[in-house]
Amino acid sequence: MNPRALRRVHLYLGTLFAPILLLFILSGAWQVYRFNDAKKDGSFTPPRIVSRLSSLHKNQTLGKETPVKTPLKAFAFLACVALVSTTLFGVAMAYRFTASPVTVTLCLLAGILVPAVLLYFSP
């Protein structure tokens, strides 16, 4: 794929799916620390917006989990495919348009090694 086409596809996929990806990133971030879960002793109840957006993240509905395949589930799956695609396009562009491919490679390796080391040393 030529550089201009690569950038254009990256631009369109990125802008089409950016809103839902940002929603999933935000709602996933508070789920890491379980801010979306109420405490059993009643000492904490998450705000309604947090609960609703967490349900949207986990179930692709604003309410209870549904096993039904909905158009939103299909769009969320396409967003995942687009995220993988645009990430790979971004890596390809990083190599194609940099003066230092060694720096790009080192950054990619750090992006693999840092989480691996943190996971290894986590309790």
C-alpha positions as CSV (number, residue, x, y, z in Angstrom):
1,M,0.0,0.0,0.0
2,N,1.5,3.4,-0.9
3,P,2.1,5.9,1.9
4,R,-0.7,8.2,0.9
5,A,-3.3,5.5,0.8
6,L,-2.0,4.1,4.1
7,R,-2.3,7.4,5.8
8,R,-5.8,7.9,4.4
9,V,-7.1,4.5,5.6
10,H,-5.5,5.2,9.0
11,L,-7.2,8.6,9.1
12,Y,-10.7,7.3,8.2
13,L,-10.6,4.2,10.3
14,G,-9.2,6.2,13.3
15,T,-11.8,8.9,13.1
16,L,-14.7,6.6,12.5
17,F,-14.0,4.4,15.5
18,A,-12.3,6.9,17.8
19,P,-15.4,7.8,19.8
20,I,-16.3,4.2,20.7
21,L,-12.7,3.3,21.4
22,L,-12.3,6.3,23.7
23,L,-15.5,5.2,25.5
24,F,-14.1,1.7,25.9
25,I,-10.8,3.0,27.1
26,L,-12.4,5.3,29.7
27,S,-14.9,2.7,31.0
28,G,-12.2,0.0,31.0
29,A,-9.8,2.3,33.0
30,W,-12.2,2.6,35.9
31,Q,-13.0,-1.2,35.7
32,V,-9.3,-1.9,36.3
33,Y,-9.8,-0.8,39.9
34,R,-13.4,-1.9,40.1
35,F,-14.8,1.6,40.5
36,N,-17.9,0.3,38.7
37,D,-18.7,-2.3,41.4
38,A,-20.8,-1.5,44.5
39,K,-19.3,-2.6,47.8
40,K,-21.1,-5.5,49.5
41,D,-21.3,-3.6,52.8
42,G,-23.0,-0.6,51.1
43,S,-20.1,1.8,51.7
44,F,-19.8,2.6,48.1
45,T,-22.2,2.8,45.2
46,P,-20.9,3.9,41.8
47,P,-22.5,6.8,40.1
48,R,-25.3,5.8,37.7
49,I,-23.3,7.0,34.7
50,V,-20.4,4.8,35.7
51,S,-22.6,1.8,36.0
52,R,-24.4,2.4,32.7
53,L,-21.1,3.0,30.8
54,S,-19.6,-0.1,32.4
55,S,-22.6,-2.1,31.2
56,L,-22.1,-0.6,27.7
57,H,-18.5,-1.7,27.8
58,K,-19.1,-5.2,29.1
59,N,-22.4,-6.1,27.5
60,Q,-22.9,-3.5,24.8
61,T,-26.2,-2.6,26.4
62,L,-27.3,0.1,28.8
63,G,-28.9,-2.5,31.1
64,K,-28.5,-6.2,31.8
65,E,-26.3,-8.5,29.9
66,T,-28.0,-9.8,26.8
67,P,-26.8,-12.9,24.8
68,V,-28.5,-11.5,21.7
69,K,-26.2,-10.3,19.0
70,T,-27.0,-6.7,18.5
71,P,-25.8,-4.2,15.9
72,L,-23.9,-2.4,18.6
73,K,-22.0,-5.6,19.4
74,A,-21.1,-5.9,15.7
75,F,-19.9,-2.3,15.7
76,A,-17.9,-2.9,18.9
77,F,-16.2,-5.9,17.2
78,L,-15.5,-3.8,14.1
79,A,-14.0,-1.2,16.5
80,C,-11.6,-3.9,17.8
81,V,-10.6,-4.9,14.3
82,A,-10.1,-1.2,13.4
83,L,-8.0,-0.6,16.5
84,V,-5.7,-3.5,15.6
85,S,-5.6,-2.4,12.0
86,T,-4.9,1.3,12.7
87,T,-2.3,0.3,15.3
88,L,-0.5,-1.9,12.7
89,F,-0.8,0.9,10.1
90,G,0.6,3.3,12.7
91,V,3.6,1.0,13.3
92,A,4.1,0.7,9.6
93,M,4.0,4.5,9.2
94,A,6.4,4.9,12.1
95,Y,9.0,2.8,10.3
96,R,8.3,4.3,6.9
97,F,8.5,8.0,8.0
98,T,11.2,8.0,10.6
99,A,14.9,8.8,10.3
100,S,15.6,6.3,13.0
101,P,14.0,2.9,12.7
102,V,16.2,1.7,15.6
103,T,14.3,4.1,17.9
104,V,10.9,2.8,16.7
105,T,12.1,-0.8,17.3
106,L,13.4,0.1,20.8
107,C,10.0,1.7,21.6
108,L,8.1,-1.3,20.4
109,L,10.4,-3.6,22.5
110,A,9.9,-1.4,25.5
111,G,6.2,-1.6,25.0
112,I,6.4,-5.3,25.2
113,L,9.0,-5.7,27.9
114,V,7.8,-3.1,30.4
115,P,4.3,-4.7,30.9
116,A,5.9,-8.2,30.9
117,V,8.3,-7.2,33.7
118,L,5.6,-5.5,35.6
119,L,3.4,-8.6,35.3
120,Y,6.3,-10.8,36.3
121,F,7.0,-8.8,39.5
122,S,3.4,-8.3,40.5
123,P,2.0,-10.2,43.5
